[in-house]
Structures are given as C-alpha cells and as structure tokens.
Amino acid sequence: MELGACRAGMVVRIVRVDVDPAARLRFGELGLRAGALVQVTHDVGAQGRVVAVGADRFALDSATCARITVEPATAGAVAGAVAGAGYATSAAAR
C-alpha cells in the first residue's frame, strides 16, 4: 500500500522508496529507507502525511507519499523498535 493510504497512528515498514537516486540517498540519510519502521503521526488529507522515524518527524507531500510503498508492521517489530529506542515496553521494564 502507499504511505498516503495510512491513517494517523499506524506503524508501517517501508518496502520501497521510488524516487530519483539523489532523493533516495537523502531519504536514506533521514532514515526513510526500505526496512525502516515509521509511524504516521498526522494525516493531513490530500496534502500528505507527517511521519515519525525514531524521534524525528517529517512532513511528506501527497506526491511523495504515493511513491513510498509500505506494509503493516508486525507487533513484534514494533515492540522491538520501541525497546531498541530505549522506551520501556512494560511496567517491569520501567
């Protein structure tokens, strides 16, 4: 599915970023690359999406969102990403 089809709150894994090589390099530097987990933090309708990659937030226009293919993230991958970021995932871990 395209990133533009995701609702706020969804956590997805990037499958493909279909942009020109220079833009792909820059997106990769920002963490927006195949395999990365991102959370859609804001759905701004036809204008695009705001996504979180770790602690960073990026606003992407709808044309760019249409070029990023994603898949739903599994619960295990989301928990691992949160734990890897240093956040407590349970009361026992706090």
C-alpha positions as CSV (number, residue, x, y, z in Angstrom):
1,M,0.0,0.0,0.0
2,E,1.1,3.6,-0.5
3,L,2.1,5.7,2.5
4,G,-0.7,8.1,1.6
5,A,-3.3,5.4,2.4
6,C,-2.1,5.2,6.0
7,R,-4.1,6.7,8.9
8,A,-2.6,8.6,11.8
9,G,-1.3,6.2,14.5
10,M,-0.4,3.4,12.1
11,V,3.1,1.9,12.3
12,V,4.4,0.6,9.0
13,R,7.6,-0.8,7.5
14,I,8.9,0.9,4.3
15,V,9.1,-1.7,1.5
16,R,10.2,0.6,-1.4
17,V,11.0,4.3,-2.0
18,D,10.5,5.0,-5.7
19,V,12.2,8.4,-6.1
20,D,15.2,9.6,-8.1
21,P,18.7,8.4,-6.9
22,A,19.6,11.7,-5.3
23,A,16.3,11.9,-3.4
24,R,16.6,8.3,-2.4
25,L,20.1,9.0,-0.9
26,R,18.8,11.9,1.1
27,F,15.7,10.0,2.3
28,G,18.0,7.2,3.4
29,E,20.1,9.7,5.3
30,L,16.9,10.7,7.1
31,G,16.0,7.1,7.9
32,L,13.3,6.8,5.2
33,R,14.5,3.7,3.5
34,A,13.4,0.1,2.8
35,G,13.1,-1.8,6.1
36,A,12.6,1.2,8.3
37,L,9.7,1.4,10.7
38,V,7.8,4.7,10.6
39,Q,4.7,5.9,12.4
40,V,2.2,8.1,10.8
41,T,1.6,10.9,13.3
42,H,-0.7,13.2,11.3
43,D,-3.0,12.6,8.3
44,V,-3.3,15.9,6.6
45,G,-5.6,14.5,3.9
46,A,-4.8,15.4,0.3
47,Q,-1.8,17.4,1.4
48,G,0.2,14.3,2.7
49,R,1.3,12.8,6.0
50,V,3.6,13.6,8.9
51,V,5.7,10.5,9.8
52,A,8.0,9.8,12.8
53,V,11.3,7.9,12.3
54,G,12.6,7.4,15.8
55,A,12.5,10.9,17.5
56,D,12.5,12.7,14.1
57,R,9.3,14.0,12.3
58,F,9.0,14.6,8.6
59,A,6.2,16.1,6.6
60,L,5.8,14.5,3.2
61,D,3.5,15.8,0.4
62,S,1.0,13.5,-1.2
63,A,3.0,13.0,-4.4
64,T,6.0,11.7,-2.3
65,C,3.7,9.5,-0.1
66,A,2.4,7.9,-3.4
67,R,6.0,6.9,-4.2
68,I,6.6,5.2,-0.8
69,T,5.3,1.6,-0.6
70,V,4.7,0.3,2.9
71,E,3.3,-2.7,4.7
72,P,1.8,-3.0,8.2
73,A,4.4,-3.7,10.8
74,T,4.1,-6.8,13.0
75,A,3.5,-6.4,16.7
76,G,7.0,-7.9,17.4
77,A,8.7,-5.5,15.1
78,V,7.0,-2.5,16.7
79,A,7.9,-3.8,20.2
80,G,11.5,-4.4,19.2
81,A,11.8,-0.9,17.7
82,V,10.3,0.7,20.8
83,A,12.6,-1.3,23.1
84,G,15.6,-0.5,20.9
85,A,14.8,3.2,21.2
86,G,15.2,3.0,24.9
87,Y,11.5,3.2,25.8
88,A,10.0,0.9,28.5
89,T,7.5,-1.5,27.0
90,S,6.1,-2.9,30.2
91,A,5.8,-1.9,33.8
92,A,8.5,-4.4,34.7
93,A,11.0,-2.8,32.3
94,R,10.5,0.6,33.9
